[in-house]
Structure formats: C-alpha cells, structure tokens
Amino acid sequence: MKASGTLPEYKVVGHCLLTPKCGMSPLYCMQIFAPNHVAKSCFWYFVSQLKKMREYSGEIVYCRQVLEKSPLWVKNFGFWLCYDFHSTESTGT
C-alpha cells in the first residue's frame, strides 16, 4: 500500500457470522490508517492474523472515517521503538 502525505483514520467493526457451533461472537474494533476504503481489507488481514476469522466467515458491521474534532490544533506524539537486530536488542524514541 503506497501512501503520500497524511492517511485518514478509519474505525472498522466486524464480527464472525453466527454458527450453531460458536453462537454469538464478540465484535472486533480496529482503528486503521488507510488512504480510502482499503481499510476494510486491512481489517480482515489483521483479524485473520490475530483470530481464526476470515472474510467469508464474518461481516463488517461498521466502517467510517474518523474526522478530527479540532484539525487546526497542534498535536505532539512520541513513541518508543524496540527491535531485535541480529542478536542484540535496540531501543530508541
């Protein structure tokens, strides 16, 4: 997925279809940054990695773009990165 500039945020909610075996299934909610409605396929990709759920055995209940409440307000974010490089662990901000 190629992207340039900023990516809009999408909120996607989905669940597994009802089956006699499992009954009611929980809803899975994800915040995904994608250029357009590709967020739906990203949702299925990540859910299939985390749970035993595929697109043919589930459905998307809600998919909307999340709009900022105050787009002109300056926001600062930080993150902590930890990764393994060969045999040593590296950390940084």
SEFIZA-3560 file (N, C-alpha, C; in Angstrom, 3 decimals):
REM SEFIZA-3560
<numar><xx>0.845</xx><yy>-1.167</yy><zz>0.000</zz><atom>N</atom></numar>
<numar><xx>0.000</xx><yy>0.000</yy><zz>0.000</zz><atom>CA</atom></numar>
<numar><xx>0.894</xx><yy>1.235</yy><zz>0.000</zz><atom>C</atom></numar>
<numar><xx>0.863</xx><yy>2.006</yy><zz>-1.058</zz><atom>N</atom></numar>
<numar><xx>1.644</xx><yy>3.227</yy><zz>-1.150</zz><atom>CA</atom></numar>
<numar><xx>0.795</xx><yy>4.389</yy><zz>-0.666</zz><atom>C</atom></numar>
<numar><xx>1.436</xx><yy>5.309</yy><zz>0.017</zz><atom>N</atom></numar>
<numar><xx>0.716</xx><yy>6.475</yy><zz>0.502</zz><atom>CA</atom></numar>
<numar><xx>1.661</xx><yy>7.666</yy><zz>0.515</zz><atom>C</atom></numar>
<numar><xx>1.123</xx><yy>8.811</yy><zz>0.235</zz><atom>N</atom></numar>
<numar><xx>1.907</xx><yy>10.030</yy><zz>0.323</zz><atom>CA</atom></numar>
<numar><xx>1.111</xx><yy>11.035</yy><zz>1.143</zz><atom>C</atom></numar>
<numar><xx>1.797</xx><yy>11.756</yy><zz>2.004</zz><atom>N</atom></numar>
<numar><xx>1.113</xx><yy>12.716</yy><zz>2.846</zz><atom>CA</atom></numar>
<numar><xx>0.488</xx><yy>12.054</yy><zz>4.055</zz><atom>C</atom></numar>
<numar><xx>-0.669</xx><yy>12.547</yy><zz>4.449</zz><atom>N</atom></numar>
<numar><xx>-1.332</xx><yy>12.015</yy><zz>5.640</zz><atom>CA</atom></numar>
<numar><xx>-2.357</xx><yy>10.961</yy><zz>5.252</zz><atom>C</atom></numar>
<numar><xx>-2.540</xx><yy>10.013</yy><zz>6.130</zz><atom>N</atom></numar>
<numar><xx>-3.532</xx><yy>8.961</yy><zz>5.917</zz><atom>CA</atom></numar>
<numar><xx>-4.718</xx><yy>9.204</yy><zz>6.833</zz><atom>C</atom></numar>
<numar><xx>-5.937</xx><yy>9.157</yy><zz>6.316</zz><atom>N</atom></numar>
<numar><xx>-7.098</xx><yy>9.303</yy><zz>7.185</zz><atom>CA</atom></numar>
<numar><xx>-7.270</xx><yy>8.074</yy><zz>8.072</zz><atom>C</atom></numar>
<numar><xx>-7.937</xx><yy>8.278</yy><zz>9.183</zz><atom>N</atom></numar>
<numar><xx>-8.166</xx><yy>7.209</yy><zz>10.148</zz><atom>CA</atom></numar>
<numar><xx>-9.570</xx><yy>6.644</yy><zz>9.946</zz><atom>C</atom></numar>
<numar><xx>-9.675</xx><yy>5.326</yy><zz>9.925</zz><atom>N</atom></numar>
<numar><xx>-10.956</xx><yy>4.648</yy><zz>9.785</zz><atom>CA</atom></numar>
<numar><xx>-11.206</xx><yy>3.790</yy><zz>11.009</zz><atom>C</atom></numar>
<numar><xx>-12.446</xx><yy>3.752</yy><zz>11.440</zz><atom>N</atom></numar>
<numar><xx>-12.848</xx><yy>2.853</yy><zz>12.523</zz><atom>CA</atom></numar>
<numar><xx>-13.666</xx><yy>1.742</yy><zz>11.879</zz><atom>C</atom></numar>
<numar><xx>-13.200</xx><yy>0.504</yy><zz>12.033</zz><atom>N</atom></numar>
<numar><xx>-13.848</xx><yy>-0.650</yy><zz>11.415</zz><atom>CA</atom></numar>
<numar><xx>-14.233</xx><yy>-1.629</yy><zz>12.518</zz><atom>C</atom></numar>
<numar><xx>-15.496</xx><yy>-2.061</yy><zz>12.497</zz><atom>N</atom></numar>
<numar><xx>-16.005</xx><yy>-3.028</yy><zz>13.470</zz><atom>CA</atom></numar>
<numar><xx>-16.569</xx><yy>-4.207</yy><zz>12.695</zz><atom>C</atom></numar>
<numar><xx>-16.202</xx><yy>-5.405</yy><zz>13.106</zz><atom>N</atom></numar>
<numar><xx>-16.689</xx><yy>-6.608</yy><zz>12.444</zz><atom>CA</atom></numar>
<numar><xx>-16.832</xx><yy>-7.747</yy><zz>13.428</zz><atom>C</atom></numar>
<numar><xx>-17.496</xx><yy>-8.805</yy><zz>12.987</zz><atom>N</atom></numar>
<numar><xx>-17.650</xx><yy>-9.985</yy><zz>13.828</zz><atom>CA</atom></numar>
<numar><xx>-17.813</xx><yy>-11.218</yy><zz>12.963</zz><atom>C</atom></numar>
<numar><xx>-17.700</xx><yy>-12.369</yy><zz>13.593</zz><atom>N</atom></numar>
<numar><xx>-17.855</xx><yy>-13.650</yy><zz>12.922</zz><atom>CA</atom></numar>
<numar><xx>-19.347</xx><yy>-13.930</yy><zz>12.751</zz><atom>C</atom></numar>
<numar><xx>-19.722</xx><yy>-14.556</yy><zz>11.651</zz><atom>N</atom></numar>
<numar><xx>-21.125</xx><yy>-14.887</yy><zz>11.422</zz><atom>CA</atom></numar>
<numar><xx>-21.605</xx><yy>-15.927</yy><zz>12.432</zz><atom>C</atom></numar>
<numar><xx>-22.911</xx><yy>-15.913</yy><zz>12.702</zz><atom>N</atom></numar>
<numar><xx>-23.482</xx><yy>-16.861</yy><zz>13.659</zz><atom>CA</atom></numar>
<numar><xx>-23.428</xx><yy>-18.279</yy><zz>13.112</zz><atom>C</atom></numar>
<numar><xx>-22.971</xx><yy>-19.185</yy><zz>13.940</zz><atom>N</atom></numar>
<numar><xx>-22.968</xx><yy>-20.604</yy><zz>13.592</zz><atom>CA</atom></numar>
<numar><xx>-23.499</xx><yy>-21.377</yy><zz>14.792</zz><atom>C</atom></numar>
<numar><xx>-24.055</xx><yy>-22.553</yy><zz>14.572</zz><atom>N</atom></numar>
<numar><xx>-24.546</xx><yy>-23.341</yy><zz>15.710</zz><atom>CA</atom></numar>
<numar><xx>-23.424</xx><yy>-23.719</yy><zz>16.677</zz><atom>C</atom></numar>
<numar><xx>-22.207</xx><yy>-23.810</yy><zz>16.165</zz><atom>N</atom></numar>
<numar><xx>-21.081</xx><yy>-24.226</yy><zz>16.994</zz><atom>CA</atom></numar>
<numar><xx>-20.665</xx><yy>-23.143</yy><zz>17.992</zz><atom>C</atom></numar>
<numar><xx>-20.524</xx><yy>-21.901</yy><zz>17.520</zz><atom>N</atom></numar>
<numar><xx>-19.996</xx><yy>-20.852</yy><zz>18.401</zz><atom>CA</atom></numar>
<numar><xx>-21.069</xx><yy>-19.905</yy><zz>18.938</zz><atom>C</atom></numar>
<numar><xx>-22.237</xx><yy>-19.832</yy><zz>18.342</zz><atom>N</atom></numar>
<numar><xx>-23.285</xx><yy>-18.939</yy><zz>18.838</zz><atom>CA</atom></numar>
<numar><xx>-22.922</xx><yy>-17.478</yy><zz>18.606</zz><atom>C</atom></numar>
<numar><xx>-23.180</xx><yy>-16.631</yy><zz>19.614</zz><atom>N</atom></numar>
<numar><xx>-22.886</xx><yy>-15.204</yy><zz>19.495</zz><atom>CA</atom></numar>
<numar><xx>-21.378</xx><yy>-14.972</yy><zz>19.541</zz><atom>C</atom></numar>
<numar><xx>-20.889</xx><yy>-14.168</yy><zz>18.628</zz><atom>N</atom></numar>
<numar><xx>-19.457</xx><yy>-13.878</yy><zz>18.587</zz><atom>CA</atom></numar>
<numar><xx>-19.216</xx><yy>-12.429</yy><zz>19.008</zz><atom>C</atom></numar>
<numar><xx>-18.053</xx><yy>-12.143</yy><zz>19.587</zz><atom>N</atom></numar>
<numar><xx>-17.758</xx><yy>-10.768</yy><zz>20.004</zz><atom>CA</atom></numar>
<numar><xx>-17.469</xx><yy>-9.871</yy><zz>18.801</zz><atom>C</atom></numar>
<numar><xx>-17.639</xx><yy>-8.573</yy><zz>19.014</zz><atom>N</atom></numar>
<numar><xx>-17.298</xx><yy>-7.587</yy><zz>17.993</zz><atom>CA</atom></numar>
<numar><xx>-15.825</xx><yy>-7.220</yy><zz>18.130</zz><atom>C</atom></numar>
<numar><xx>-15.158</xx><yy>-7.090</yy><zz>17.010</zz><atom>N</atom></numar>
<numar><xx>-13.760</xx><yy>-6.686</yy><zz>16.990</zz><atom>CA</atom></numar>
<numar><xx>-13.679</xx><yy>-5.303</yy><zz>16.360</zz><atom>C</atom></numar>
<numar><xx>-13.057</xx><yy>-4.368</yy><zz>17.071</zz><atom>N</atom></numar>
<numar><xx>-12.967</xx><yy>-2.978</yy><zz>16.627</zz><atom>CA</atom></numar>
<numar><xx>-11.502</xx><yy>-2.624</yy><zz>16.400</zz><atom>C</atom></numar>
<numar><xx>-11.216</xx><yy>-1.981</yy><zz>15.275</zz><atom>N</atom></numar>
<numar><xx>-9.846</xx><yy>-1.560</yy><zz>14.965</zz><atom>CA</atom></numar>
<numar><xx>-9.845</xx><yy>-0.146</yy><zz>14.411</zz><atom>C</atom></numar>
<numar><xx>-8.792</xx><yy>0.580</yy><zz>14.738</zz><atom>N</atom></numar>
<numar><xx>-8.548</xx><yy>1.878</yy><zz>14.134</zz><atom>CA</atom></numar>
<numar><xx>-7.445</xx><yy>1.667</yy><zz>13.111</zz><atom>C</atom></numar>
<numar><xx>-7.763</xx><yy>1.943</yy><zz>11.861</zz><atom>N</atom></numar>
<numar><xx>-6.838</xx><yy>1.660</yy><zz>10.769</zz><atom>CA</atom></numar>
<numar><xx>-6.581</xx><yy>2.937</yy><zz>9.985</zz><atom>C</atom></numar>
<numar><xx>-5.321</xx><yy>3.166</yy><zz>9.655</zz><atom>N</atom></numar>
<numar><xx>-4.940</xx><yy>4.304</yy><zz>8.824</zz><atom>CA</atom></numar>
<numar><xx>-4.735</xx><yy>3.795</yy><zz>7.405</zz><atom>C</atom></numar>
<numar><xx>-5.587</xx><yy>4.252</yy><zz>6.496</zz><atom>N</atom></numar>
<numar><xx>-5.545</xx><yy>3.795</yy><zz>5.109</zz><atom>CA</atom></numar>
<numar><xx>-5.961</xx><yy>4.946</yy><zz>4.198</zz><atom>C</atom></numar>
<numar><xx>-5.554</xx><yy>4.914</yy><zz>2.920</zz><atom>N</atom></numar>
<numar><xx>-5.876</xx><yy>6.019</yy><zz>2.018</zz><atom>CA</atom></numar>
<numar><xx>-7.353</xx><yy>6.114</yy><zz>1.647</zz><atom>C</atom></numar>
<numar><xx>-8.089</xx><yy>4.993</yy><zz>1.661</zz><atom>N</atom></numar>
<numar><xx>-9.508</xx><yy>5.007</yy><zz>1.292</zz><atom>CA</atom></numar>
<numar><xx>-10.186</xx><yy>3.780</yy><zz>1.900</zz><atom>C</atom></numar>
<numar><xx>-11.207</xx><yy>3.252</yy><zz>1.234</zz><atom>N</atom></numar>
<numar><xx>-11.963</xx><yy>2.119</yy><zz>1.768</zz><atom>CA</atom></numar>
<numar><xx>-11.148</xx><yy>0.826</yy><zz>1.838</zz><atom>C</atom></numar>
<numar><xx>-9.856</xx><yy>0.901</yy><zz>1.522</zz><atom>N</atom></numar>
<numar><xx>-8.955</xx><yy>-0.244</yy><zz>1.659</zz><atom>CA</atom></numar>
<numar><xx>-8.877</xx><yy>-0.674</yy><zz>3.127</zz><atom>C</atom></numar>
<numar><xx>-9.339</xx><yy>0.178</yy><zz>4.025</zz><atom>N</atom></numar>
<numar><xx>-9.330</xx><yy>-0.140</yy><zz>5.455</zz><atom>CA</atom></numar>
<numar><xx>-10.089</xx><yy>-1.428</yy><zz>5.743</zz><atom>C</atom></numar>
<numar><xx>-11.101</xx><yy>-1.743</yy><zz>4.938</zz><atom>N</atom></numar>
<numar><xx>-11.856</xx><yy>-2.984</yy><zz>5.149</zz><atom>CA</atom></numar>
<numar><xx>-10.975</xx><yy>-4.197</yy><zz>4.931</zz><atom>C</atom></numar>
<numar><xx>-10.205</xx><yy>-4.197</yy><zz>3.853</zz><atom>N</atom></numar>
<numar><xx>-9.341</xx><yy>-5.351</yy><zz>3.596</zz><atom>CA</atom></numar>
<numar><xx>-8.199</xx><yy>-5.409</yy><zz>4.607</zz><atom>C</atom></numar>
<numar><xx>-7.726</xx><yy>-4.258</yy><zz>5.078</zz><atom>N</atom></numar>
<numar><xx>-6.708</xx><yy>-4.245</yy><zz>6.134</zz><atom>CA</atom></numar>
<numar><xx>-7.270</xx><yy>-4.844</yy><zz>7.414</zz><atom>C</atom></numar>
<numar><xx>-8.545</xx><yy>-4.535</yy><zz>7.705</zz><atom>N</atom></numar>
<numar><xx>-9.202</xx><yy>-5.113</yy><zz>8.881</zz><atom>CA</atom></numar>
<numar><xx>-9.200</xx><yy>-6.629</yy><zz>8.799</zz><atom>C</atom></numar>
<numar><xx>-9.574</xx><yy>-7.191</yy><zz>7.655</zz><atom>N</atom></numar>
<numar><xx>-9.609</xx><yy>-8.649</yy><zz>7.508</zz><atom>CA</atom></numar>
<numar><xx>-8.213</xx><yy>-9.242</yy><zz>7.606</zz><atom>C</atom></numar>
<numar><xx>-7.234</xx><yy>-8.541</yy><zz>7.094</zz><atom>N</atom></numar>
<numar><xx>-5.857</xx><yy>-9.039</yy><zz>7.182</zz><atom>CA</atom></numar>
<numar><xx>-5.418</xx><yy>-9.153</yy><zz>8.645</zz><atom>C</atom></numar>
<numar><xx>-5.631</xx><yy>-8.085</yy><zz>9.425</zz><atom>N</atom></numar>
<numar><xx>-5.183</xx><yy>-8.085</yy><zz>10.815</zz><atom>CA</atom></numar>
<numar><xx>-6.006</xx><yy>-9.034</yy><zz>11.682</zz><atom>C</atom></numar>
<numar><xx>-7.310</xx><yy>-9.126</yy><zz>11.429</zz><atom>N</atom></numar>
<numar><xx>-8.141</xx><yy>-10.046</yy><zz>12.211</zz><atom>CA</atom></numar>
<numar><xx>-7.744</xx><yy>-11.488</yy><zz>11.930</zz><atom>C</atom></numar>
<numar><xx>-7.427</xx><yy>-11.802</yy><zz>10.684</zz><atom>N</atom></numar>
<numar><xx>-7.019</xx><yy>-13.173</yy><zz>10.369</zz><atom>CA</atom></numar>
<numar><xx>-5.678</xx><yy>-13.507</yy><zz>11.017</zz><atom>C</atom></numar>
<numar><xx>-4.835</xx><yy>-12.494</yy><zz>11.247</zz><atom>N</atom></numar>
<numar><xx>-3.572</xx><yy>-12.725</yy><zz>11.938</zz><atom>CA</atom></numar>
<numar><xx>-3.786</xx><yy>-12.960</yy><zz>13.430</zz><atom>C</atom></numar>
<numar><xx>-4.777</xx><yy>-12.261</yy><zz>14.019</zz><atom>N</atom></numar>
<numar><xx>-4.991</xx><yy>-12.329</yy><zz>15.461</zz><atom>CA</atom></numar>
<numar><xx>-5.973</xx><yy>-13.414</yy><zz>15.884</zz><atom>C</atom></numar>
<numar><xx>-7.016</xx><yy>-13.625</yy><zz>15.107</zz><atom>N</atom></numar>
<numar><xx>-8.072</xx><yy>-14.587</yy><zz>15.447</zz><atom>CA</atom></numar>
<numar><xx>-8.284</xx><yy>-15.533</yy><zz>14.281</zz><atom>C</atom></numar>
<numar><xx>-8.963</xx><yy>-16.629</yy><zz>14.532</zz><atom>N</atom></numar>
<numar><xx>-9.294</xx><yy>-17.564</yy><zz>13.450</zz><atom>CA</atom></numar>
<numar><xx>-10.577</xx><yy>-17.083</yy><zz>12.785</zz><atom>C</atom></numar>
<numar><xx>-10.450</xx><yy>-16.029</yy><zz>12.004</zz><atom>N</atom></numar>
<numar><xx>-11.618</xx><yy>-15.434</yy><zz>11.363</zz><atom>CA</atom></numar>
<numar><xx>-11.218</xx><yy>-14.977</yy><zz>9.971</zz><atom>C</atom></numar>
<numar><xx>-12.020</xx><yy>-15.314</yy><zz>8.990</zz><atom>N</atom></numar>
<numar><xx>-11.748</xx><yy>-14.935</yy><zz>7.608</zz><atom>CA</atom></numar>
<numar><xx>-12.906</xx><yy>-14.093</yy><zz>7.077</zz><atom>C</atom></numar>
<numar><xx>-12.690</xx><yy>-13.494</yy><zz>5.921</zz><atom>N</atom></numar>
<numar><xx>-13.701</xx><yy>-12.615</yy><zz>5.339</zz><atom>CA</atom></numar>
<numar><xx>-14.972</xx><yy>-13.368</yy><zz>4.986</zz><atom>C</atom></numar>
<numar><xx>-14.839</xx><yy>-14.603</yy><zz>4.511</zz><atom>N</atom></numar>
<numar><xx>-16.020</xx><yy>-15.375</yy><zz>4.115</zz><atom>CA</atom></numar>
<numar><xx>-16.815</xx><yy>-15.867</yy><zz>5.320</zz><atom>C</atom></numar>
<numar><xx>-16.208</xx><yy>-15.887</yy><zz>6.516</zz><atom>N</atom></numar>
<numar><xx>-16.920</xx><yy>-16.362</yy><zz>7.704</zz><atom>CA</atom></numar>
<numar><xx>-17.287</xx><yy>-15.216</yy><zz>8.642</zz><atom>C</atom></numar>
<numar><xx>-17.220</xx><yy>-13.976</yy><zz>8.169</zz><atom>N</atom></numar>
<numar><xx>-17.544</xx><yy>-12.835</yy><zz>9.012</zz><atom>CA</atom></numar>
<numar><xx>-18.150</xx><yy>-11.706</yy><zz>8.203</zz><atom>C</atom></numar>
<numar><xx>-18.484</xx><yy>-10.633</yy><zz>8.909</zz><atom>N</atom></numar>
<numar><xx>-19.041</xx><yy>-9.464</yy><zz>8.225</zz><atom>CA</atom></numar>
<numar><xx>-18.606</xx><yy>-8.195</yy><zz>8.934</zz><atom>C</atom></numar>
<numar><xx>-18.559</xx><yy>-7.113</yy><zz>8.174</zz><atom>N</atom></numar>
<numar><xx>-18.218</xx><yy>-5.808</yy><zz>8.722</zz><atom>CA</atom></numar>
<numar><xx>-19.512</xx><yy>-5.119</yy><zz>9.114</zz><atom>C</atom></numar>
<numar><xx>-19.569</xx><yy>-4.696</yy><zz>10.373</zz><atom>N</atom></numar>
<numar><xx>-20.766</xx><yy>-4.055</yy><zz>10.905</zz><atom>CA</atom></numar>
<numar><xx>-20.712</xx><yy>-2.547</yy><zz>10.683</zz><atom>C</atom></numar>
<numar><xx>-19.535</xx><yy>-1.958</yy><zz>10.823</zz><atom>N</atom></numar>
<numar><xx>-19.396</xx><yy>-0.506</yy><zz>10.797</zz><atom>CA</atom></numar>
<numar><xx>-18.042</xx><yy>-0.146</yy><zz>10.203</zz><atom>C</atom></numar>
<numar><xx>-18.021</xx><yy>0.794</yy><zz>9.285</zz><atom>N</atom></numar>
<numar><xx>-16.765</xx><yy>1.290</yy><zz>8.710</zz><atom>CA</atom></numar>
<numar><xx>-16.953</xx><yy>2.763</yy><zz>8.358</zz><atom>C</atom></numar>
<numar><xx>-16.328</xx><yy>3.639</yy><zz>9.126</zz><atom>N</atom></numar>
<numar><xx>-16.453</xx><yy>5.072</yy><zz>8.889</zz><atom>CA</atom></numar>
<numar><xx>-15.099</xx><yy>5.752</yy><zz>9.079</zz><atom>C</atom></numar>
<numar><xx>-14.937</xx><yy>6.858</yy><zz>8.389</zz><atom>N</atom></numar>
<numar><xx>-13.740</xx><yy>7.664</yy><zz>8.560</zz><atom>CA</atom></numar>
<numar><xx>-13.908</xx><yy>8.512</yy><zz>9.814</zz><atom>C</atom></numar>
<numar><xx>-12.880</xx><yy>8.542</yy><zz>10.649</zz><atom>N</atom></numar>
<numar><xx>-12.907</xx><yy>9.325</yy><zz>11.878</zz><atom>CA</atom></numar>
<numar><xx>-12.369</xx><yy>10.709</yy><zz>11.547</zz><atom>C</atom></numar>
<numar><xx>-13.193</xx><yy>11.725</yy><zz>11.760</zz><atom>N</atom></numar>
<numar><xx>-12.791</xx><yy>13.101</yy><zz>11.491</zz><atom>CA</atom></numar>
<numar><xx>-12.297</xx><yy>13.748</yy><zz>12.775</zz><atom>C</atom></numar>
<numar><xx>-11.280</xx><yy>14.568</yy><zz>12.668</zz><atom>N</atom></numar>
<numar><xx>-10.714</xx><yy>15.226</yy><zz>13.841</zz><atom>CA</atom></numar>
<numar><xx>-11.677</xx><yy>16.276</yy><zz>14.375</zz><atom>C</atom></numar>
<numar><xx>-11.725</xx><yy>16.396</yy><zz>15.717</zz><atom>N</atom></numar>
<numar><xx>-12.594</xx><yy>17.393</yy><zz>16.331</zz><atom>CA</atom></numar>
<numar><xx>-12.010</xx><yy>18.789</yy><zz>16.163</zz><atom>C</atom></numar>
<numar><xx>-10.695</xx><yy>18.896</yy><zz>16.269</zz><atom>N</atom></numar>
<numar><xx>-10.033</xx><yy>20.196</yy><zz>16.104</zz><atom>CA</atom></numar>
<numar><xx>-8.814</xx><yy>20.024</yy><zz>15.195</zz><atom>C</atom></numar>
<numar><xx>-9.016</xx><yy>20.114</yy><zz>13.881</zz><atom>N</atom></numar>
<numar><xx>-7.918</xx><yy>19.851</yy><zz>12.947</zz><atom>CA</atom></numar>
<numar><xx>-6.798</xx><yy>20.896</yy><zz>12.967</zz><atom>C</atom></numar>
<numar><xx>-7.072</xx><yy>22.099</yy><zz>13.454</zz><atom>N</atom></numar>
<numar><xx>-6.053</xx><yy>23.143</yy><zz>13.470</zz><atom>CA</atom></numar>
<numar><xx>-5.238</xx><yy>23.141</yy><zz>14.763</zz><atom>C</atom></numar>
<numar><xx>-5.562</xx><yy>22.284</yy><zz>15.695</zz><atom>N</atom></numar>
<numar><xx>-4.871</xx><yy>22.194</yy><zz>16.976</zz><atom>CA</atom></numar>
<numar><xx>-3.586</xx><yy>21.386</yy><zz>16.794</zz><atom>C</atom></numar>
<numar><xx>-2.479</xx><yy>21.886</yy><zz>17.329</zz><atom>N</atom></numar>
<numar><xx>-1.198</xx><yy>21.197</yy><zz>17.194</zz><atom>CA</atom></numar>
<numar><xx>-1.156</xx><yy>20.022</yy><zz>18.165</zz><atom>C</atom></numar>
<numar><xx>-0.768</xx><yy>18.865</yy><zz>17.649</zz><atom>N</atom></numar>
<numar><xx>-0.694</xx><yy>17.662</yy><zz>18.476</zz><atom>CA</atom></numar>
<numar><xx>0.723</xx><yy>17.104</yy><zz>18.408</zz><atom>C</atom></numar>
<numar><xx>1.262</xx><yy>16.744</yy><zz>19.548</zz><atom>N</atom></numar>
<numar><xx>2.595</xx><yy>16.150</yy><zz>19.612</zz><atom>CA</atom></numar>
<numar><xx>2.466</xx><yy>14.707</yy><zz>20.069</zz><atom>C</atom></numar>
<numar><xx>3.151</xx><yy>13.816</yy><zz>19.382</zz><atom>N</atom></numar>
<numar><xx>3.120</xx><yy>12.405</yy><zz>19.724</zz><atom>CA</atom></numar>
<numar><xx>4.547</xx><yy>11.898</yy><zz>19.854</zz><atom>C</atom></numar>
<numar><xx>4.727</xx><yy>10.921</yy><zz>20.707</zz><atom>N</atom></numar>
<numar><xx>6.011</xx><yy>10.256</yy><zz>20.841</zz><atom>CA</atom></numar>
<numar><xx>5.791</xx><yy>8.761</yy><zz>20.835</zz><atom>C</atom></numar>
<numar><xx>6.821</xx><yy>8.022</yy><zz>20.509</zz><atom>N</atom></numar>
<numar><xx>6.691</xx><yy>6.572</yy><zz>20.524</zz><atom>CA</atom></numar>
<numar><xx>8.012</xx><yy>5.962</yy><zz>20.956</zz><atom>C</atom></numar>
<numar><xx>7.931</xx><yy>4.778</yy><zz>21.481</zz><atom>N</atom></numar>
<numar><xx>9.104</xx><yy>4.043</yy><zz>21.924</zz><atom>CA</atom></numar>
<numar><xx>9.256</xx><yy>2.837</yy><zz>21.031</zz><atom>C</atom></numar>
<numar><xx>10.409</xx><yy>2.681</yy><zz>20.436</zz><atom>N</atom></numar>
<numar><xx>10.664</xx><yy>1.617</yy><zz>19.479</zz><atom>CA</atom></numar>
<numar><xx>11.652</xx><yy>0.626</yy><zz>20.072</zz><atom>C</atom></numar>
<numar><xx>11.333</xx><yy>-0.645</yy><zz>19.989</zz><atom>N</atom></numar>
<numar><xx>12.210</xx><yy>-1.701</yy><zz>20.472</zz><atom>CA</atom></numar>
<numar><xx>12.252</xx><yy>-2.789</yy><zz>19.405</zz><atom>C</atom></numar>
<numar><xx>13.434</xx><yy>-3.131</yy><zz>18.939</zz><atom>N</atom></numar>
<numar><xx>13.535</xx><yy>-4.133</yy><zz>17.887</zz><atom>CA</atom></numar>
<numar><xx>14.808</xx><yy>-4.958</yy><zz>18.078</zz><atom>C</atom></numar>
<numar><xx>14.821</xx><yy>-6.139</yy><zz>17.515</zz><atom>N</atom></numar>
<numar><xx>15.981</xx><yy>-7.021</yy><zz>17.567</zz><atom>CA</atom></numar>
<numar><xx>16.757</xx><yy>-6.899</yy><zz>16.266</zz><atom>C</atom></numar>
<numar><xx>18.032</xx><yy>-6.621</yy><zz>16.372</zz><atom>N</atom></numar>
<numar><xx>18.907</xx><yy>-6.541</yy><zz>15.212</zz><atom>CA</atom></numar>
<numar><xx>19.965</xx><yy>-7.615</yy><zz>15.374</zz><atom>C</atom></numar>
<numar><xx>19.901</xx><yy>-8.624</yy><zz>14.544</zz><atom>N</atom></numar>
<numar><xx>20.757</xx><yy>-9.810</yy><zz>14.642</zz><atom>CA</atom></numar>
<numar><xx>20.575</xx><yy>-10.437</yy><zz>16.025</zz><atom>C</atom></numar>
<numar><xx>21.490</xx><yy>-10.231</yy><zz>16.940</zz><atom>N</atom></numar>
<numar><xx>21.368</xx><yy>-10.872</yy><zz>18.253</zz><atom>CA</atom></numar>
<numar><xx>21.247</xx><yy>-9.863</yy><zz>19.390</zz><atom>C</atom></numar>
<numar><xx>21.258</xx><yy>-8.563</yy><zz>19.093</zz><atom>N</atom></numar>
<numar><xx>21.161</xx><yy>-7.557</yy><zz>20.147</zz><atom>CA</atom></numar>
<numar><xx>19.841</xx><yy>-6.815</yy><zz>20.041</zz><atom>C</atom></numar>
<numar><xx>19.350</xx><yy>-6.371</yy><zz>21.179</zz><atom>N</atom></numar>
<numar><xx>18.097</xx><yy>-5.617</yy><zz>21.202</zz><atom>CA</atom></numar>
<numar><xx>18.419</xx><yy>-4.134</yy><zz>21.234</zz><atom>C</atom></numar>
<numar><xx>17.749</xx><yy>-3.350</yy><zz>20.410</zz><atom>N</atom></numar>
<numar><xx>17.972</xx><yy>-1.911</yy><zz>20.343</zz><atom>CA</atom></numar>
<numar><xx>16.691</xx><yy>-1.189</yy><zz>20.708</zz><atom>C</atom></numar>
<numar><xx>16.832</xx><yy>-0.078</yy><zz>21.412</zz><atom>N</atom></numar>
<numar><xx>15.673</xx><yy>0.731</yy><zz>21.773</zz><atom>CA</atom></numar>
<numar><xx>15.950</xx><yy>2.173</yy><zz>21.398</zz><atom>C</atom></numar>
<numar><xx>14.896</xx><yy>2.945</yy><zz>21.230</zz><atom>N</atom></numar>
<numar><xx>15.053</xx><yy>4.350</yy><zz>20.894</zz><atom>CA</atom></numar>
<numar><xx>13.709</xx><yy>5.038</yy><zz>20.842</zz><atom>C</atom></numar>
<numar><xx>13.729</xx><yy>6.349</yy><zz>20.666</zz><atom>N</atom></numar>
<numar><xx>12.483</xx><yy>7.109</yy><zz>20.577</zz><atom>CA</atom></numar>
<numar><xx>12.312</xx><yy>7.675</yy><zz>19.197</zz><atom>C</atom></numar>
//
